[in-house]
Amino acid sequence: MNALKVSLIYLLLMAGVFAGGPDENGISGRFFNAPVTDLLMVHARISGQPIAASAEVKAIKAGINLSLKNESKAGALRRIEQALLEQAGVQISRETDGSVSARKVGAT
């Protein structure tokens, strides 16, 4: 769990985030104009599952704004997925084989 804390904090800082990581109270962090790919990496780190993303998703220029405060793991993942969908038109899907993918849906 300690490695997850360090990794998440590093990813959050690399994404231009000011604040936190998982602690005994939950997952906290602020994203301001964060690239889609950075949020996909944070999602993958929290969930423990890599996300397959197409070149179309990786090329999205939309910056994502999101604030997490003391969220549970499931809550943080849900909020990240909601922000990706609403702000960039990117949907996270769990496939029948257990893999996770990100795809572009509709216009942003």
N, CA and C atoms as a LAMMPS dump frame, in Angstrom:
ITEM: TIMESTEP
0
ITEM: NUMBER OF ATOMS
324
ITEM: BOX BOUNDS ff ff ff
-5.0000000000000000e+02 5.0000000000000000e+02
-5.0000000000000000e+02 5.0000000000000000e+02
-5.0000000000000000e+02 5.0000000000000000e+02
ITEM: ATOMS id mol type element x y z
1 1 1 N 0.819 -1.194 0
2 1 2 C 0 0 0
3 1 3 C 0.861 1.255 0
4 2 1 N 2.004 1.224 0.691
5 2 2 C 2.883 2.367 0.738
6 2 3 C 3.41 2.718 -0.65
7 3 1 N 3.732 1.703 -1.46
8 3 2 C 4.198 1.953 -2.829
9 3 3 C 3.112 2.628 -3.647
10 4 1 N 1.85 2.25 -3.425
11 4 2 C 0.728 2.888 -4.119
12 4 3 C 0.654 4.362 -3.748
13 5 1 N 0.831 4.683 -2.471
14 5 2 C 0.8 6.076 -2.031
15 5 3 C 1.872 6.892 -2.738
16 6 1 N 3.093 6.381 -2.734
17 6 2 C 4.211 7.094 -3.351
18 6 3 C 3.982 7.259 -4.85
19 7 1 N 3.551 6.197 -5.508
20 7 2 C 3.321 6.255 -6.951
21 7 3 C 2.212 7.227 -7.308
22 8 1 N 1.113 7.198 -6.558
23 8 2 C 0 8.093 -6.848
24 8 3 C 0.4 9.544 -6.633
25 9 1 N 1.096 9.816 -5.562
26 9 2 C 1.54 11.189 -5.303
27 9 3 C 2.455 11.657 -6.423
28 10 1 N 3.375 10.798 -6.867
29 10 2 C 4.267 11.141 -7.974
30 10 3 C 3.468 11.434 -9.238
31 11 1 N 2.518 10.574 -9.573
32 11 2 C 1.699 10.796 -10.773
33 11 3 C 0.884 12.072 -10.653
34 12 1 N 0.332 12.324 -9.48
35 12 2 C -0.443 13.543 -9.288
36 12 3 C 0.427 14.777 -9.475
37 13 1 N 1.618 14.747 -8.923
38 13 2 C 2.517 15.888 -9.081
39 13 3 C 2.953 16.056 -10.529
40 14 1 N 3.203 14.956 -11.222
41 14 2 C 3.602 15.023 -12.629
42 14 3 C 2.464 15.569 -13.485
43 15 1 N 1.228 15.368 -13.066
44 15 2 C 0.067 15.844 -13.821
45 15 3 C -0.242 17.305 -13.501
46 16 1 N 0.592 17.95 -12.716
47 16 2 C 0.343 19.334 -12.366
48 16 3 C -0.66 19.456 -11.234
49 17 1 N -0.771 18.426 -10.455
50 17 2 C -1.75 18.389 -9.387
51 17 3 C -1.157 19.011 -8.137
52 18 1 N -1.987 19.701 -7.412
53 18 2 C -1.601 20.22 -6.114
54 18 3 C -2.376 19.437 -5.087
55 19 1 N -1.704 18.581 -4.361
56 19 2 C -2.266 17.853 -3.233
57 19 3 C -2.155 16.366 -3.389
58 20 1 N -2.469 15.743 -2.421
59 20 2 C -2.559 14.464 -1.856
60 20 3 C -2.384 13.172 -2.59
61 21 1 N -2.755 12.176 -1.892
62 21 2 C -2.719 10.809 -2.326
63 21 3 C -3.52 10.006 -1.342
64 22 1 N -3.512 8.696 -1.5
65 22 2 C -4.32 7.911 -0.589
66 22 3 C -3.726 7.923 0.821
67 23 1 N -4.559 8.056 1.793
68 23 2 C -4.137 7.934 3.173
69 23 3 C -5.244 7.215 3.925
70 24 1 N -5.157 7.224 5.242
71 24 2 C -6.156 6.494 5.998
72 24 3 C -7.558 7.078 5.83
73 25 1 N -7.667 8.325 5.361
74 25 2 C -8.965 8.961 5.158
75 25 3 C -9.471 8.839 3.73
76 26 1 N -8.696 8.319 2.819
77 26 2 C -9.129 8.183 1.438
78 26 3 C -8.166 8.817 0.461
79 27 1 N -8.61 8.948 -0.757
80 27 2 C -7.801 9.483 -1.853
81 27 3 C -8.188 10.936 -2.078
82 28 1 N -7.18 11.807 -2.102
83 28 2 C -7.405 13.23 -2.309
84 28 3 C -6.452 13.739 -3.371
85 29 1 N -6.881 14.711 -4.143
86 29 2 C -6.026 15.335 -5.13
87 29 3 C -6.805 16.34 -5.946
88 30 1 N -6.088 17.293 -6.517
89 30 2 C -6.726 18.288 -7.38
90 30 3 C -6.051 18.259 -8.733
91 31 1 N -6.856 18.228 -9.76
92 31 2 C -6.369 18.237 -11.133
93 31 3 C -6.864 19.511 -11.784
94 32 1 N -5.961 20.278 -12.335
95 32 2 C -6.332 21.488 -13.048
96 32 3 C -5.745 21.411 -14.447
97 33 1 N -6.614 21.338 -15.431
98 33 2 C -6.198 21.268 -16.829
99 33 3 C -5.266 20.079 -17.081
100 34 1 N -5.542 18.959 -16.426
101 34 2 C -4.704 17.763 -16.552
102 34 3 C -4.982 17.046 -17.87
103 35 1 N -3.944 16.59 -18.557
104 35 2 C -4.14 15.835 -19.793
105 35 3 C -4.898 14.528 -19.535
106 36 1 N -5.676 14.113 -20.508
107 36 2 C -6.44 12.863 -20.429
108 36 3 C -5.517 11.698 -20.09
109 37 1 N -4.364 11.641 -20.729
110 37 2 C -3.448 10.522 -20.498
111 37 3 C -2.979 10.458 -19.045
112 38 1 N -2.816 11.605 -18.393
113 38 2 C -2.411 11.607 -16.993
114 38 3 C -3.522 11.042 -16.107
115 39 1 N -4.764 11.42 -16.378
116 39 2 C -5.862 10.868 -15.59
117 39 3 C -6.027 9.373 -15.838
118 40 1 N -5.76 8.921 -17.056
119 40 2 C -5.812 7.481 -17.327
120 40 3 C -4.738 6.75 -16.516
121 41 1 N -3.556 7.35 -16.397
122 41 2 C -2.488 6.734 -15.603
123 41 3 C -2.858 6.685 -14.123
124 42 1 N -3.457 7.758 -13.607
125 42 2 C -3.876 7.777 -12.209
126 42 3 C -4.957 6.721 -11.982
127 43 1 N -5.917 6.629 -12.896
128 43 2 C -6.977 5.616 -12.798
129 43 3 C -6.366 4.215 -12.765
130 44 1 N -5.428 3.97 -13.657
131 44 2 C -4.784 2.654 -13.723
132 44 3 C -4.035 2.345 -12.434
133 45 1 N -3.387 3.34 -11.87
134 45 2 C -2.624 3.135 -10.64
135 45 3 C -3.556 2.831 -9.47
136 46 1 N -4.66 3.55 -9.382
137 46 2 C -5.611 3.325 -8.291
138 46 3 C -6.278 1.958 -8.433
139 47 1 N -6.686 1.618 -9.667
140 47 2 C -7.419 0.363 -9.886
141 47 3 C -6.499 -0.851 -9.921
142 48 1 N -5.226 -0.62 -10.225
143 48 2 C -4.295 -1.738 -10.356
144 48 3 C -4.402 -2.443 -11.691
145 49 1 N -5.115 -1.845 -12.642
146 49 2 C -5.277 -2.428 -13.976
147 49 3 C -4.845 -1.429 -15.034
148 50 1 N -3.978 -1.852 -15.962
149 50 2 C -3.603 -0.957 -17.057
150 50 3 C -4.808 -0.679 -17.949
151 51 1 N -4.791 0.479 -18.589
152 51 2 C -5.878 0.861 -19.482
153 51 3 C -5.342 0.949 -20.904
154 52 1 N -5.967 0.21 -21.804
155 52 2 C -5.616 0.287 -23.221
156 52 3 C -6.343 1.493 -23.818
157 53 1 N -5.587 2.427 -24.393
158 53 2 C -6.177 3.628 -24.985
159 53 3 C -5.712 3.754 -26.43
160 54 1 N -6.645 4.088 -27.292
161 54 2 C -6.324 4.254 -28.709
162 54 3 C -5.536 5.547 -28.924
163 55 1 N -4.947 5.667 -30.094
164 55 2 C -4.22 6.886 -30.45
165 55 3 C -5.169 8.086 -30.433
166 56 1 N -6.433 7.865 -30.803
167 56 2 C -7.434 8.935 -30.795
168 56 3 C -7.63 9.483 -29.374
169 57 1 N -7.693 8.604 -28.399
170 57 2 C -7.849 9.026 -27.002
171 57 3 C -6.584 9.74 -26.533
172 58 1 N -5.427 9.192 -26.85
173 58 2 C -4.165 9.791 -26.426
174 58 3 C -3.943 11.176 -27.023
175 59 1 N -4.579 11.458 -28.164
176 59 2 C -4.394 12.74 -28.848
177 59 3 C -5.354 13.831 -28.365
178 60 1 N -6.278 13.506 -27.494
179 60 2 C -7.257 14.495 -27.02
180 60 3 C -6.538 15.6 -26.255
181 61 1 N -6.848 16.827 -26.61
182 61 2 C -6.187 17.987 -26.016
183 61 3 C -6.939 18.583 -24.834
184 62 1 N -8.142 18.108 -24.559
185 62 2 C -8.94 18.665 -23.456
186 62 3 C -8.204 18.517 -22.136
187 63 1 N -8.235 19.568 -21.337
188 63 2 C -7.677 19.508 -19.998
189 63 3 C -8.794 19.185 -19.016
190 64 1 N -8.526 18.283 -18.101
191 64 2 C -9.541 17.836 -17.152
192 64 3 C -9.355 18.54 -15.812
193 65 1 N -10.455 19.015 -15.256
194 65 2 C -10.457 19.623 -13.934
195 65 3 C -11.263 18.722 -12.998
196 66 1 N -10.652 18.375 -11.876
197 66 2 C -11.29 17.455 -10.948
198 66 3 C -10.669 17.631 -9.57
199 67 1 N -11.504 17.566 -8.568
200 67 2 C -11.028 17.623 -7.193
201 67 3 C -11.559 16.407 -6.445
202 68 1 N -10.65 15.681 -5.808
203 68 2 C -11.007 14.52 -5.002
204 68 3 C -10.634 14.824 -3.557
205 69 1 N -11.543 14.535 -2.644
206 69 2 C -11.233 14.766 -1.232
207 69 3 C -11.723 13.582 -0.417
208 70 1 N -10.765 12.848 0.119
209 70 2 C -11.052 11.709 0.991
210 70 3 C -12.021 10.715 0.357
211 71 1 N -11.81 10.429 -0.924
212 71 2 C -12.653 9.478 -1.649
213 71 3 C -12.193 8.047 -1.377
214 72 1 N -13.134 7.137 -1.36
215 72 2 C -12.777 5.718 -1.33
216 72 3 C -12.169 5.372 -2.686
217 73 1 N -11.548 4.23 -2.773
218 73 2 C -10.973 3.788 -4.053
219 73 3 C -12.059 3.748 -5.126
220 74 1 N -13.19 3.123 -4.828
221 74 2 C -14.285 3.029 -5.801
222 74 3 C -14.835 4.408 -6.139
223 75 1 N -14.946 5.268 -5.14
224 75 2 C -15.449 6.616 -5.378
225 75 3 C -14.515 7.435 -6.248
226 76 1 N -13.212 7.333 -5.996
227 76 2 C -12.228 8.063 -6.798
228 76 3 C -12.262 7.587 -8.247
229 77 1 N -12.33 6.28 -8.452
230 77 2 C -12.393 5.747 -9.819
231 77 3 C -13.654 6.23 -10.523
232 78 1 N -14.768 6.204 -9.827
233 78 2 C -16.046 6.65 -10.404
234 78 3 C -15.978 8.127 -10.786
235 79 1 N -15.398 8.966 -9.913
236 79 2 C -15.294 10.403 -10.185
237 79 3 C -14.349 10.69 -11.35
238 80 1 N -13.232 9.941 -11.436
239 80 2 C -12.304 10.112 -12.561
240 80 3 C -12.999 9.729 -13.859
241 81 1 N -13.706 8.599 -13.861
242 81 2 C -14.422 8.158 -15.06
243 81 3 C -15.476 9.175 -15.479
244 82 1 N -16.188 9.734 -14.521
245 82 2 C -17.221 10.732 -14.816
246 82 3 C -16.59 11.989 -15.435
247 83 1 N -15.478 12.462 -14.867
248 83 2 C -14.802 13.651 -15.391
249 83 3 C -14.281 13.408 -16.801
250 84 1 N -13.694 12.229 -17.046
251 84 2 C -13.197 11.907 -18.387
252 84 3 C -14.338 11.911 -19.398
253 85 1 N -15.467 11.335 -19.039
254 85 2 C -16.605 11.266 -19.952
255 85 3 C -17.205 12.644 -20.203
256 86 1 N -17.464 13.384 -19.139
257 86 2 C -18.119 14.686 -19.275
258 86 3 C -17.233 15.758 -19.899
259 87 1 N -15.941 15.748 -19.588
260 87 2 C -15.072 16.831 -20.037
261 87 3 C -14.268 16.516 -21.287
262 88 1 N -14.125 15.231 -21.622
263 88 2 C -13.31 14.886 -22.792
264 88 3 C -13.975 13.862 -23.704
265 89 1 N -15.136 13.36 -23.317
266 89 2 C -15.804 12.367 -24.152
267 89 3 C -15.088 11.034 -24.184
268 90 1 N -14.408 10.689 -23.095
269 90 2 C -13.669 9.431 -23.015
270 90 3 C -14.389 8.512 -22.034
271 91 1 N -14.709 7.319 -22.509
272 91 2 C -15.403 6.338 -21.677
273 91 3 C -14.471 5.192 -21.321
274 92 1 N -14.45 4.84 -20.034
275 92 2 C -13.683 3.697 -19.546
276 92 3 C -14.608 2.494 -19.565
277 93 1 N -14.155 1.407 -20.175
278 93 2 C -14.964 0.186 -20.264
279 93 3 C -14.199 -0.993 -19.703
280 94 1 N -14.899 -1.82 -18.959
281 94 2 C -14.34 -3.077 -18.47
282 94 3 C -14.834 -4.171 -19.397
283 95 1 N -13.891 -4.819 -20.062
284 95 2 C -14.224 -5.821 -21.067
285 95 3 C -14.519 -7.17 -20.414
286 96 1 N -15.145 -8.077 -21.165
287 96 2 C -15.505 -9.392 -20.631
288 96 3 C -14.272 -10.223 -20.267
289 97 1 N -13.14 -9.946 -20.903
290 97 2 C -11.922 -10.691 -20.594
291 97 3 C -11.175 -10.125 -19.378
292 98 1 N -11.755 -9.093 -18.746
293 98 2 C -11.149 -8.507 -17.56
294 98 3 C -10.278 -7.298 -17.839
295 99 1 N -9.998 -6.997 -19.094
296 99 2 C -9.169 -5.841 -19.425
297 99 3 C -9.993 -4.547 -19.321
298 100 1 N -9.281 -3.433 -19.306
299 100 2 C -9.913 -2.126 -19.217
300 100 3 C -9.453 -1.306 -20.416
301 101 1 N -10.392 -0.598 -21.052
302 101 2 C -10.03 0.209 -22.204
303 101 3 C -10.676 1.588 -22.12
304 102 1 N -10.09 2.533 -22.833
305 102 2 C -10.619 3.89 -22.925
306 102 3 C -10.914 4.168 -24.386
307 103 1 N -12.118 4.663 -24.65
308 103 2 C -12.471 4.983 -26.038
309 103 3 C -13.179 6.322 -26.107
310 104 1 N -13.069 6.975 -27.24
311 104 2 C -13.695 8.263 -27.494
312 104 3 C -15.157 8.033 -27.856
313 105 1 N -16.058 8.762 -27.222
314 105 2 C -17.481 8.692 -27.536
315 105 3 C -18.008 10.088 -27.779
316 106 1 N -18.685 10.298 -28.882
317 106 2 C -19.31 11.594 -29.166
318 106 3 C -18.321 12.73 -29.272
319 107 1 N -18.84 13.92 -29.459
320 107 2 C -18.018 15.116 -29.589
321 107 3 C -17.811 15.746 -28.22
322 108 1 N -16.658 16.438 -28.063
323 108 2 C -16.374 17.11 -26.787
324 108 3 C -16.727 18.57 -26.873
